[in-house]
């Protein structure tokens, strides 16, 4: 790897640690360029990826490739984002070899007993432009490509859809609910493919993008009409007058039922949630308590998680092509 490029790995699906970028909306994979953090993203145009020509028990290489392709096509189909990721062929290369080839395939990592898949990147340190990305699926787990899923096996397409979101440059969403189970957590509800913890084996819940996923990818790869037809909410979350960094803020559209989340990524508790359908929204701020903090903030600990989930005291109007008035959410201690 040249001195002009740098490598970043994202461990995802069961447990993950990512680099969070202090941006206006969502968590994105980021890089520091001349003391400013920029979102990692691909240049416009077709991005090709290869699939390793080795399958695992119950999943042939061809079946694996078809499921991965369906996952990428799910993201390509987002009308408000301009992405074009195409399968280029099979290869005998392995994911995570630094070879300037985008490779997706299986690797056995017995030591990673809670990691289903990982996405890694190389990017230009001068601009944050992505130049290579690999995804490996951990073959220590049982996998399936069955159309309706298969008991006791993880669905390749579901996990590939999550990993493809990382491949595009998205970080994690906090739109999910979990319960403690042993040393980990079990997902009981999810409103984003990019939630960091996978559903239990046997389901296909993560094949379909939700409003939060669509807003996030559209924010990075905006189509010409995205910002004209959607709006945003801006504001601040505080406790005892002091801004809260790392609060999770959720906007609920009363007409469509869509949930889109963001984070306070400024020291003063400021946030912006973009990509919202116009109309009336209920807005709520809450602490991050449904996943490990490292799933959202790499090396950065939110200064205060000791506050109650709090609704803004009024409905918020989101205009098309514009932003709401700046709102203030004052949260009390738990």
C-alpha positions in Angstrom: 0.0 0.0 0.0 1.4 3.4 -0.9 2.0 6.1 1.7 -0.9 8.0 0.1 -3.4 5.3 1.0 -4.7 4.1 4.3 -6.6 1.0 5.5 -9.8 1.0 7.6 -11.6 -2.1 8.9 -15.3 -2.2 10.0 -16.4 -5.2 12.0 -20.1 -5.4 11.6 -23.4 -7.3 12.0 -22.9 -8.9 15.4 -20.6 -6.5 17.1 -18.8 -3.6 15.4 -16.3 -0.8 15.9 -16.3 2.1 13.4 -14.8 5.5 12.8 -17.5 8.1 13.3 -17.3 11.3 11.4 -18.5 14.5 12.9 -20.9 15.3 10.1 -24.4 16.9 10.0 -26.5 13.8 9.7 -26.1 10.0 10.3 -22.8 8.3 11.1 -20.5 7.9 8.1 -17.1 6.4 7.8 -14.7 9.3 7.9 -11.1 10.3 7.5 -9.2 13.4 8.7 -8.0 15.5 5.8 -6.1 18.7 6.7 -7.6 18.7 10.2 -11.1 18.3 8.9 -13.1 15.1 8.9 -14.6 14.1 5.5 -16.9 11.3 4.6 -15.4 8.3 2.9 -17.1 7.8 -0.5 -16.5 6.5 -4.0 -16.2 8.7 -7.0 -19.1 8.8 -9.3 -19.3 6.0 -11.9 -19.6 2.3 -11.9 -17.8 0.5 -9.0 -17.0 -3.1 -9.8 -16.6 -5.9 -7.2 -15.4 -9.5 -7.5 -16.6 -12.5 -5.6 -14.2 -15.2 -4.4 -14.9 -18.5 -6.2 -15.1 -20.6 -3.0 -18.3 -21.6 -1.3 -19.1 -23.1 2.1 -21.3 -26.0 3.2 -24.9 -25.3 2.1 -23.9 -22.3 0.0 -22.0 -22.6 -3.4 -19.9 -19.8 -4.8 -22.7 -19.1 -7.4 -25.4 -19.0 -4.8 -23.3 -16.7 -2.6 -22.6 -14.4 -5.6 -26.3 -14.2 -6.5 -27.3 -13.2 -2.9 -24.5 -10.6 -2.7 -25.6 -9.2 -6.0 -29.2 -8.9 -4.8 -27.9 -7.0 -1.8 -26.0 -4.4 -3.9 -29.0 -4.1 -6.2 -31.1 -3.2 -3.2 -28.9 -0.1 -2.6 -28.6 0.7 -6.3 -32.4 0.8 -6.5 -32.6 3.8 -4.1 -34.1 6.5 -6.3 -32.7 9.4 -4.3 -29.1 8.2 -4.4 -26.8 7.8 -7.3 -24.9 4.5 -6.9 -23.8 1.9 -9.4 -22.1 -1.2 -8.0 -21.7 -4.1 -10.4 -20.5 -7.7 -10.2 -17.4 -8.0 -12.3 -16.8 -11.8 -12.1 -15.4 -14.5 -9.9 -11.8 -14.5 -8.6 -9.3 -16.7 -6.7 -8.2 -13.6 -4.7 -9.2 -13.4 -1.0 -10.9 -10.5 0.8 -8.6 -8.4 2.8 -5.6 -9.0 0.6 -4.4 -5.5 -0.4 -4.5 -5.9 -4.1 -6.5 -3.0 -5.5 -9.4 -5.4 -6.2 -12.8 -5.1 -4.4 -13.3 -8.7 -3.3 -16.1 -10.3 -1.3 -15.9 -13.9 0.0 -15.7 -16.3 2.9 -12.9 -16.6 5.3 -12.7 -18.7 8.5 -12.0 -16.8 11.7 -12.6 -19.0 14.6 -11.3 -16.3 16.9 -14.1 -13.9 15.9 -16.9 -15.8 17.7 -19.4 -12.9 17.6 -18.5 -11.4 14.1 -20.5 -12.5 11.1 -18.8 -10.3 8.6 -16.3 -7.4 8.2 -15.8 -4.7 5.7 -12.4 -3.1 5.1 -11.3 -0.1 3.0 -8.4 1.6 1.5 -8.8 5.3 0.9 -6.7 8.3 -0.3 -5.6 10.2 2.8 -5.6 13.4 0.8 -9.3 13.4 -0.1 -11.1 10.5 1.6 -11.8 8.9 -1.7 -12.4 5.1 -1.4 -10.1 3.1 -3.7 -10.6 -0.5 -2.5 -13.1 -2.3 -0.3 -13.4 -5.9 0.7 -16.0 -7.9 2.6 -15.4 -11.2 4.3 -18.1 -13.5 5.7 -17.0 -15.6 8.6 -17.3 -19.3 7.6 -17.3 -20.4 11.2 -21.0 -19.6 11.1 -23.7 -21.6 9.3 -25.1 -19.8 6.2 -28.0 -20.0 3.8 -29.3 -18.4 0.6 -32.8 -20.0 0.8 -35.5 -17.6 -0.3 -37.4 -17.8 3.0 -34.4 -18.3 5.2 -33.4 -21.5 7.0 -33.6 -22.3 10.7 -30.2 -22.0 12.5 -28.5 -20.4 9.6 -27.6 -16.8 8.8 -29.1 -15.3 5.7 -26.3 -14.2 3.2 -28.5 -11.6 1.6 -29.5 -9.9 4.8 -25.9 -9.7 6.1 -24.6 -8.7 2.7 -27.2 -5.8 2.6 -25.8 -4.5 5.9 -22.2 -4.9 4.7 -23.0 -3.2 1.4 -24.1 -0.2 3.4 -20.6 -0.1 5.0 -19.1 -0.6 1.5 -20.9 2.6 0.5 -19.6 4.5 3.4 -22.4 4.3 6.0 -21.8 3.8 9.7 -24.3 2.4 12.1 -27.9 3.4 12.8 -29.3 3.2 16.4 -32.8 2.5 15.3 -33.3 -0.9 17.0 -34.4 -2.5 20.2 -32.4 -5.1 22.1 -32.6 -7.1 25.3 -29.6 -8.4 27.3 -29.0 -12.1 26.8 -25.9 -13.6 28.5 -22.9 -11.5 27.6 -24.5 -10.0 24.6 -27.7 -8.6 23.2 -30.6 -10.0 21.2 -32.5 -7.9 18.7 -36.2 -7.7 19.2 -37.0 -4.9 16.7 -35.1 -3.0 14.0 -36.0 0.0 11.8 -32.7 0.1 9.9 -30.6 -2.4 8.0 -27.6 -0.5 9.4 -28.4 -1.4 13.1 -25.1 -2.9 14.4 -26.5 -6.2 15.8 -27.9 -8.9 13.6 -31.3 -10.6 14.2 -31.0 -14.2 15.3 -30.2 -16.9 12.7 -33.1 -18.1 10.6 -34.7 -14.8 9.5 -34.5 -12.5 6.5 -35.4 -9.3 8.3 -32.5 -7.2 6.9 -33.0 -7.7 3.2 -35.3 -4.6 2.9 -34.0 -1.0 3.4 -35.9 1.2 5.8 -36.3 5.0 5.7 -33.2 5.6 7.8 -31.0 3.6 5.5 -32.4 5.4 2.4 -31.9 8.8 4.0 -28.3 7.9 5.0 -27.1 6.7 1.6 -29.0 9.6 -0.2 -27.1 12.0 2.0 -23.8 10.7 0.8 -24.7 10.1 -2.9 -27.5 12.6 -3.4 -29.5 12.5 -6.6 -30.4 15.8 -8.2 -33.9 15.8 -6.6 -33.0 14.6 -3.1 -32.6 17.9 -1.3 -35.3 19.5 -3.3 -38.0 17.0 -2.3 -36.9 16.3 1.3 -36.3 18.5 4.3 -34.4 18.5 7.6 -34.7 19.1 11.3 -32.0 21.0 13.2 -31.7 21.6 16.9 -29.8 20.9 20.1 -30.1 18.5 23.0 -29.0 19.6 26.4 -29.1 18.7 30.1 -29.0 21.4 32.7 -28.1 23.9 29.9 -25.1 21.9 28.8 -25.0 20.3 25.3 -25.0 16.5 25.1 -22.7 14.9 22.6 -23.7 11.4 21.3 -27.4 11.6 22.0 -29.6 9.6 19.6 -32.3 11.8 18.0 -35.3 10.3 16.2 -37.8 11.9 13.9 -41.2 10.2 13.4 -43.3 11.3 10.4 -46.9 11.2 11.5 -48.3 10.7 8.0 -45.9 8.1 6.6 -44.8 6.4 9.8 -41.2 6.7 8.8 -38.5 6.8 11.4 -35.2 8.5 10.6 -32.5 8.9 13.3 -29.4 11.0 13.8 -26.9 11.9 16.5 -25.7 15.0 18.3 -22.3 15.2 16.8 -21.2 18.6 18.2 -20.0 19.5 21.6 -22.8 21.9 22.1 -25.4 19.1 21.5 -26.2 20.3 18.0 -27.8 17.9 15.4 -29.3 17.9 11.9 -31.5 15.1 10.6 -31.8 15.3 6.8 -33.6 13.3 4.1 -37.0 13.6 5.8 -40.3 13.5 4.0 -42.1 16.8 4.4 -44.8 17.1 7.1 -45.3 16.9 10.8 -42.8 15.0 12.9 -42.5 13.9 16.5 -38.9 14.3 17.7 -37.3 12.4 20.6 -33.8 12.3 22.1 -32.5 9.3 23.9 -29.3 7.8 25.3 -27.5 5.1 23.3 -28.5 2.0 25.3 -29.3 -0.7 22.7 -25.8 -1.4 21.5 -22.1 -1.1 22.6 -20.9 2.5 22.3 -18.0 1.3 20.2 -20.6 0.3 17.6 -21.2 4.0 17.0 -18.2 6.0 18.2 -14.7 4.7 17.8 -12.5 6.0 20.5 -14.9 8.8 21.4 -17.1 8.4 24.5 -20.3 10.5 24.7 -19.9 12.8 27.6 -23.3 12.1 29.1 -25.6 9.1 28.8 -27.3 9.7 32.1 -30.4 11.4 30.8 -34.0 10.4 30.2 -35.5 9.8 26.8 -37.3 13.1 26.1 -39.8 14.3 23.4 -39.7 17.8 22.0 -42.7 19.6 23.4 -44.2 20.4 20.0 -44.7 18.8 16.6 -42.0 19.9 14.2 -42.9 21.0 10.6 -40.4 19.8 8.0 -40.7 21.7 4.7 -39.7 20.3 1.3 -36.3 21.7 0.3 -35.6 23.4 3.6 -35.1 23.0 7.3 -37.3 23.3 10.4 -36.9 26.1 12.8 -34.1 25.2 15.3 -35.5 23.2 18.2 -34.3 22.7 21.7 -34.7 19.5 23.7 -34.0 19.8 27.4 -33.5 16.3 28.9 -33.6 15.6 32.6 -31.3 13.2 34.5 -32.3 9.6 34.9 
